[in-house]
Amino acid sequence: MSIDFDSLVPFFIMWGIPIFMVIRTYLKMNVDDRKSAKSDFKTPRFIFTIGFTIVGIFIAQIGSILRTEIVNTIGIIILAIGGMVSVVDTWRKNRFRSILISLLIMFAIYFLYG
């Protein structure tokens, strides 16, 4: 297993900055807001839409960095599942946004797998 060191810097920037901002914002919240955030993150809707999408992208990027095809494929499958659930969930409210989400997921899969 070889590591693609050229991909490490963008990976750490892309994941490090948002994680740092989320943790900093969470620490600034009061107790009631923290409980509300925790309960929102535990809902099935969040887990199967945003959660699967983010975890899928993360795993696919780890697979690309480690140059492991099976890990990359697993990440893309999880991303596709999260994208499909997001499209179905959004379709009821806004069809244009649902089509936009499906296009963005397809582009992400193309660039992650290619």
LUMNUDO-652043 format. One record per residue: residue number from 1; residue in three letters; x, y, z negated of N, C-alpha, C in turn. Coordinates in nm, 4 decimals. Atoms other than C-alpha are relative to their C-alpha. Layout:
LUMNUDO-652043
(atom NUM,'Ala',(X,Y,Z),(X,Y,Z),(X,Y,Z))
...
END
This chain:
LUMNUDO-652043
(atom 1,'Met',(0.0857,-0.1173,0.0000),(0.0000,0.0000,0.0000),(0.0902,0.1236,0.0000))
(atom 2,'Ser',(-0.0781,-0.1234,-0.0076),(0.1508,0.3294,0.1078),(-0.0911,0.1192,-0.0261))
(atom 3,'Ile',(0.0760,-0.1200,0.0351),(0.0437,0.6753,0.0002),(0.0318,0.1092,0.1003))
(atom 4,'Asp',(-0.0161,-0.1127,-0.0916),(-0.0114,0.9629,0.2408),(0.0189,0.1263,-0.0838))
(atom 5,'Phe',(-0.0305,-0.1128,0.0880),(0.1636,1.2413,0.0494),(-0.0461,0.1335,0.0579))
(atom 6,'Asp',(0.0476,-0.1242,-0.0611),(0.0552,1.5079,0.3007),(-0.1461,0.0279,-0.0341))
(atom 7,'Ser',(0.1411,-0.0174,0.0348),(-0.3060,1.4508,0.1969),(-0.0222,0.0279,-0.1482))
(atom 8,'Leu',(0.0175,-0.0188,0.1443),(-0.2424,1.4834,-0.1762),(-0.0279,0.1449,-0.0381))
(atom 9,'Val',(0.0184,-0.1414,0.0360),(-0.2187,1.8644,-0.1885),(-0.1420,0.0473,0.0310))
(atom 10,'Pro',(0.1402,-0.0407,-0.0228),(-0.5529,1.9302,-0.0117),(-0.0988,-0.0739,-0.0897))
(atom 11,'Phe',(0.0875,0.0774,0.0871),(-0.7093,1.6523,-0.2196),(-0.0076,0.0627,-0.1386))
(atom 12,'Phe',(-0.0007,-0.0595,0.1339),(-0.6005,1.8068,-0.5501),(-0.0614,0.1394,-0.0005))
(atom 13,'Ile',(0.0618,-0.1330,-0.0071),(-0.7044,2.1550,-0.4376),(-0.1510,-0.0134,0.0150))
(atom 14,'Met',(0.1431,0.0147,-0.0270),(-1.0417,2.0371,-0.3055),(-0.0763,-0.0533,-0.1208))
(atom 15,'Trp',(0.0682,0.0565,0.1157),(-1.1271,1.8385,-0.6182),(0.0359,0.0701,-0.1297))
(atom 16,'Gly',(-0.0445,-0.0628,0.1238),(-0.9276,2.0265,-0.8822),(-0.0711,0.1293,-0.0315))
(atom 17,'Ile',(0.0639,-0.1300,0.0237),(-1.0767,2.3723,-0.8377),(-0.1462,-0.0156,-0.0418))
(atom 18,'Pro',(0.1393,0.0152,0.0460),(-1.4457,2.2651,-0.8528),(-0.0128,-0.0680,-0.1363))
(atom 19,'Ile',(0.0072,0.0666,0.1303),(-1.3822,2.0295,-1.1456),(0.0367,0.0966,-0.1112))
(atom 20,'Phe',(-0.0396,-0.0997,0.0987),(-1.2016,2.3053,-1.3349),(-0.1123,0.1008,-0.0238))
(atom 21,'Met',(0.1071,-0.0992,0.0144),(-1.4861,2.5518,-1.2656),(-0.1211,-0.0585,-0.0722))
(atom 22,'Val',(0.1145,0.0635,0.0660),(-1.7560,2.3046,-1.3736),(0.0283,-0.0189,-0.1483))
(atom 23,'Ile',(-0.0345,0.0198,0.1414),(-1.5739,2.2198,-1.6974),(0.0013,0.1329,-0.0741))
(atom 24,'Arg',(-0.0050,-0.1316,0.0645),(-1.5111,2.5869,-1.7740),(-0.1408,0.0547,-0.0227))
(atom 25,'Thr',(0.1380,-0.0470,0.0147),(-1.8776,2.6741,-1.7124),(-0.0733,-0.0803,-0.1070))
(atom 26,'Tyr',(0.0647,0.0844,0.1001),(-1.9935,2.3785,-1.9228),(0.0431,0.0394,-0.1411))
(atom 27,'Leu',(-0.0486,-0.0380,0.1328),(-1.7752,2.4856,-2.2143),(-0.0540,0.1356,-0.0451))
(atom 28,'Lys',(0.0557,-0.1307,0.0348),(-1.9218,2.8382,-2.2004),(-0.1493,-0.0061,-0.0316))
(atom 29,'Met',(0.1439,0.0121,0.0228),(-2.2816,2.7090,-2.2219),(-0.0304,-0.0137,-0.1487))
(atom 30,'Asn',(0.0435,0.0255,0.1368),(-2.4774,2.7127,-2.5438),(-0.0545,-0.1426,-0.0094))
(atom 31,'Val',(0.0381,0.1391,0.0248),(-2.6068,2.3891,-2.6964),(-0.1238,-0.0401,0.0800))
(atom 32,'Asp',(0.1224,0.0332,-0.0735),(-2.9525,2.4034,-2.5351),(0.0273,-0.0170,0.1491))
(atom 33,'Asp',(-0.0329,0.0116,-0.1420),(-2.8094,2.4619,-2.1874),(0.0803,-0.1269,0.0283))
(atom 34,'Arg',(-0.0767,0.1239,-0.0176),(-2.5662,2.1730,-2.2343),(-0.0922,-0.1215,0.0011))
(atom 35,'Lys',(0.0957,0.1108,0.0032),(-2.8515,1.9391,-2.3266),(-0.0816,-0.0046,0.1283))
(atom 36,'Ser',(0.0757,-0.0068,-0.1245),(-3.0488,2.0584,-2.0248),(0.0833,-0.0499,0.1181))
(atom 37,'Ala',(-0.0880,0.0450,-0.1084),(-2.7510,2.0024,-1.7937),(0.0194,-0.1513,-0.0054))
(atom 38,'Lys',(-0.0169,0.1448,0.0143),(-2.6943,1.6526,-1.9327),(-0.1246,-0.0747,0.0455))
(atom 39,'Ser',(0.1230,0.0684,-0.0400),(-3.0591,1.5600,-1.8855),(-0.0228,0.0106,0.1503))
(atom 40,'Asp',(0.0119,-0.0132,-0.1455),(-3.0557,1.6957,-1.5281),(0.0929,-0.0968,0.0725))
(atom 41,'Phe',(-0.0966,0.0889,-0.0643),(-2.7449,1.4922,-1.4417),(-0.0371,-0.1470,-0.0150))
(atom 42,'Lys',(0.0387,0.1386,0.0236),(-2.9061,1.1738,-1.5752),(-0.1254,-0.0410,0.0769))
(atom 43,'Thr',(0.1215,0.0345,-0.0732),(-3.2156,1.1901,-1.3535),(0.0340,-0.0857,0.1219))
(atom 44,'Pro',(-0.0254,0.0829,-0.1186),(-3.2439,0.9281,-1.0773),(0.0118,0.0829,0.1284))
(atom 45,'Arg',(-0.0064,-0.0842,-0.1196),(-3.3003,1.2023,-0.8208),(0.1410,0.0562,0.0182))
(atom 46,'Phe',(-0.1356,-0.0546,-0.0088),(-2.9631,1.3637,-0.8999),(0.1009,-0.1101,0.0302))
(atom 47,'Ile',(-0.0965,0.1091,-0.0172),(-2.7795,1.0316,-0.9198),(-0.0016,-0.0520,0.1433))
(atom 48,'Phe',(0.0081,0.0612,-0.1323),(-2.9084,0.8964,-0.5878),(0.0188,0.0987,0.1144))
(atom 49,'Thr',(-0.0232,-0.0965,-0.1076),(-2.8731,1.2209,-0.3910),(0.1393,0.0601,-0.0122))
(atom 50,'Ile',(-0.1272,-0.0709,0.0140),(-2.5886,1.4420,-0.5078),(0.1078,-0.0931,-0.0546))
(atom 51,'Gly',(-0.0985,0.0887,0.0611),(-2.4171,1.1782,-0.7199),(0.0611,-0.0975,0.0992))
(atom 52,'Phe',(-0.0518,0.0953,-0.0983),(-2.3879,0.9157,-0.4455),(0.0815,0.0710,0.1075))
(atom 53,'Thr',(-0.0727,-0.0734,-0.1032),(-2.2776,1.1779,-0.1934),(0.1389,0.0391,-0.0489))
(atom 54,'Ile',(-0.1295,-0.0440,0.0529),(-2.0005,1.3165,-0.4135),(0.0912,-0.1195,-0.0279))
(atom 55,'Val',(-0.0811,0.1187,0.0288),(-1.8812,0.9744,-0.5305),(0.0467,-0.0655,0.1300))
(atom 56,'Gly',(-0.0384,0.0579,-0.1288),(-1.8826,0.8467,-0.1713),(0.1123,0.0764,0.0670))
(atom 57,'Ile',(-0.1071,-0.0812,-0.0586),(-1.6718,1.1367,-0.0461),(0.1296,-0.0197,-0.0778))
(atom 58,'Phe',(-0.1196,0.0177,0.0833),(-1.4317,1.0963,-0.3389),(0.0673,-0.1343,0.0284))
(atom 59,'Ile',(-0.0567,0.1327,-0.0249),(-1.3852,0.7223,-0.2833),(0.0568,-0.0090,0.1411))
(atom 60,'Ala',(-0.0507,0.0026,-0.1375),(-1.3464,0.7686,0.0932),(0.1319,0.0755,0.0111))
(atom 61,'Gln',(-0.1262,-0.0739,-0.0044),(-1.0760,1.0288,0.0391),(0.1117,-0.0752,-0.0712))
(atom 62,'Ile',(-0.1001,0.0833,0.0674),(-0.8960,0.8047,-0.2090),(0.0461,-0.1113,0.0949))
(atom 63,'Gly',(-0.0356,0.1033,-0.0971),(-0.9087,0.5289,0.0543),(0.0869,0.0531,0.1122))
(atom 64,'Ser',(-0.0829,-0.0604,-0.1044),(-0.7645,0.7655,0.3139),(0.1400,0.0297,-0.0516))
(atom 65,'Ile',(-0.1313,-0.0318,0.0571),(-0.4837,0.8768,0.0835),(0.0817,-0.1271,-0.0209))
(atom 66,'Leu',(-0.0703,0.1259,0.0250),(-0.3958,0.5194,-0.0123),(0.0128,-0.0855,0.1258))
(atom 67,'Arg',(-0.0009,0.0722,-0.1281),(-0.4435,0.4067,0.3503),(-0.0552,-0.1413,-0.0163))
(atom 68,'Thr',(0.0681,0.1268,0.0231),(-0.6753,0.1300,0.2362),(-0.1358,0.0072,0.0688))
(atom 69,'Glu',(0.1196,-0.0067,-0.0835),(-0.9459,0.0659,0.4938),(-0.1263,-0.0419,-0.0755))
(atom 70,'Ile',(0.1186,0.0489,0.0703),(-1.1813,-0.1270,0.2642),(-0.0517,0.1031,-0.0998))
(atom 71,'Val',(0.0428,-0.1033,0.0951),(-1.1878,0.1496,0.0003),(-0.0642,0.1153,0.0758))
(atom 72,'Asn',(0.0563,-0.1063,-0.0829),(-1.2500,0.4081,0.2719),(-0.1395,-0.0387,0.0494))
(atom 73,'Thr',(0.1297,0.0466,-0.0497),(-1.5357,0.1995,0.4150),(-0.1043,-0.0027,-0.1112))
(atom 74,'Ile',(0.0933,0.0012,0.1136),(-1.6956,0.1513,0.0725),(-0.0454,0.1421,-0.0322))
(atom 75,'Gly',(0.0358,-0.1396,0.0253),(-1.6835,0.5277,0.0151),(-0.0950,0.0553,0.1042))
(atom 76,'Ile',(0.0876,-0.0488,-0.1067),(-1.8432,0.5966,0.3520),(-0.1389,-0.0616,-0.0116))
(atom 77,'Ile',(0.1313,0.0631,0.0191),(-2.1218,0.3458,0.2817),(-0.0762,0.0686,-0.1132))
(atom 78,'Ile',(0.0652,-0.0697,0.1118),(-2.1953,0.5130,-0.0539),(-0.0427,0.1403,0.0432))
(atom 79,'Leu',(0.0347,-0.1322,-0.0527),(-2.1870,0.8536,0.1188),(-0.1227,-0.0075,0.0898))
(atom 80,'Ala',(0.1143,0.0143,-0.0902),(-2.4311,0.7313,0.3850),(-0.1288,-0.0262,-0.0780))
(atom 81,'Ile',(0.1187,0.0265,0.0823),(-2.6713,0.5967,0.1211),(-0.0466,0.1282,-0.0679))
(atom 82,'Gly',(0.0361,-0.1273,0.0631),(-2.6607,0.9259,-0.0690),(-0.0558,0.0997,0.0996))
(atom 83,'Gly',(0.0508,-0.0902,-0.1034),(-2.7109,1.1175,0.2541),(-0.1405,-0.0361,0.0441))
(atom 84,'Met',(0.1343,0.0419,-0.0411),(-3.0119,0.9100,0.3569),(-0.1035,0.0322,-0.1075))
(atom 85,'Val',(0.0932,-0.0315,0.1088),(-3.1736,0.9497,0.0155),(-0.0232,0.1510,-0.0072))
(atom 86,'Ser',(0.0146,-0.1463,0.0003),(-3.1070,1.3261,0.0299),(-0.0909,0.0464,0.1129))
(atom 87,'Val',(0.0838,-0.0375,-0.1145),(-3.2652,1.3498,0.3748),(-0.1457,-0.0330,-0.0283))
(atom 88,'Val',(0.1384,0.0392,0.0303),(-3.5762,1.1587,0.2643),(-0.0582,0.0896,-0.1088))
(atom 89,'Asp',(0.0472,-0.0851,0.1093),(-3.6020,1.3650,-0.0548),(-0.0287,0.1420,0.0483))
(atom 90,'Thr',(0.0164,-0.1371,-0.0481),(-3.5636,1.6956,0.1298),(-0.1073,0.0099,0.1076))
(atom 91,'Trp',(0.0950,-0.0015,-0.1112),(-3.7934,1.5984,0.4201),(-0.1380,0.0478,-0.0440))
(atom 92,'Arg',(0.1323,-0.0395,0.0494),(-4.1035,1.6509,0.2046),(-0.0122,0.1508,-0.0174))
(atom 93,'Lys',(0.0041,-0.1431,0.0297),(-4.0088,2.0108,0.1254),(0.0345,0.0863,0.1206))
(atom 94,'Asn',(-0.0495,-0.0845,-0.1078),(-3.8168,2.1451,0.4246),(0.0638,-0.0896,0.1058))
(atom 95,'Arg',(-0.0488,0.0907,-0.1039),(-3.7689,1.9543,0.7487),(0.1268,0.0508,0.0665))
(atom 96,'Phe',(-0.1213,-0.0554,-0.0604),(-3.5077,2.1914,0.8916),(0.1217,-0.0289,-0.0874))
(atom 97,'Arg',(-0.1106,0.0268,0.0923),(-3.2889,2.1555,0.5828),(0.0340,-0.1493,-0.0011))
(atom 98,'Ser',(-0.0223,0.1435,-0.0049),(-3.3343,1.7781,0.6017),(0.0819,-0.0387,0.1230))
(atom 99,'Ile',(-0.0768,0.0257,-0.1223),(-3.2076,1.7733,0.9606),(0.1419,0.0525,-0.0153))
(atom 100,'Leu',(-0.1327,-0.0570,0.0230),(-2.9177,1.9979,0.8601),(0.0844,-0.0904,-0.0906))
(atom 101,'Ile',(-0.0715,0.0921,0.0890),(-2.8229,1.7608,0.5771),(0.0451,-0.1236,0.0763))
(atom 102,'Ser',(-0.0382,0.1199,-0.0756),(-2.8274,1.4629,0.8131),(0.1151,0.0295,0.0957))
(atom 103,'Leu',(-0.1114,-0.0367,-0.0880),(-2.6004,1.6464,1.0588),(0.1302,0.0158,-0.0781))
(atom 104,'Leu',(-0.1202,-0.0169,0.0818),(-2.3562,1.7422,0.7820),(0.0554,-0.1343,-0.0476))
(atom 105,'Ile',(-0.0446,0.1328,0.0429),(-2.3439,1.3844,0.6546),(0.0642,-0.0746,0.1170))
(atom 106,'Met',(-0.0593,0.0657,-0.1165),(-2.2788,1.2562,1.0080),(0.1383,0.0562,0.0314))
(atom 107,'Phe',(-0.1317,-0.0598,-0.0224),(-1.9928,1.5047,1.0528),(0.0995,-0.0458,-0.1064))
(atom 108,'Ala',(-0.0888,0.0453,0.1074),(-1.8484,1.4055,0.7143),(0.0446,-0.1440,0.0242))
(atom 109,'Ile',(-0.0356,0.1392,-0.0286),(-1.8609,1.0378,0.8085),(0.0967,-0.0068,0.1173))
(atom 110,'Tyr',(-0.0889,-0.0016,-0.1166),(-1.6990,1.1129,1.1445),(0.1420,0.0396,-0.0394))
(atom 111,'Phe',(-0.1332,-0.0466,0.0373),(-1.4097,1.3031,0.9873),(0.0666,-0.0893,-0.1047))
(atom 112,'Leu',(-0.0592,0.0882,0.1003),(-1.3622,1.0638,0.6949),(0.0425,-0.1336,0.0599))
(atom 113,'Tyr',(-0.0300,0.1307,-0.0580),(-1.3634,0.7517,0.9104),(0.0975,0.0095,0.1166))
(atom 114,'Gly',(-0.0832,-0.0158,-0.1200),(-1.1798,0.8922,1.2109),(0.1430,0.0200,-0.0216))
END
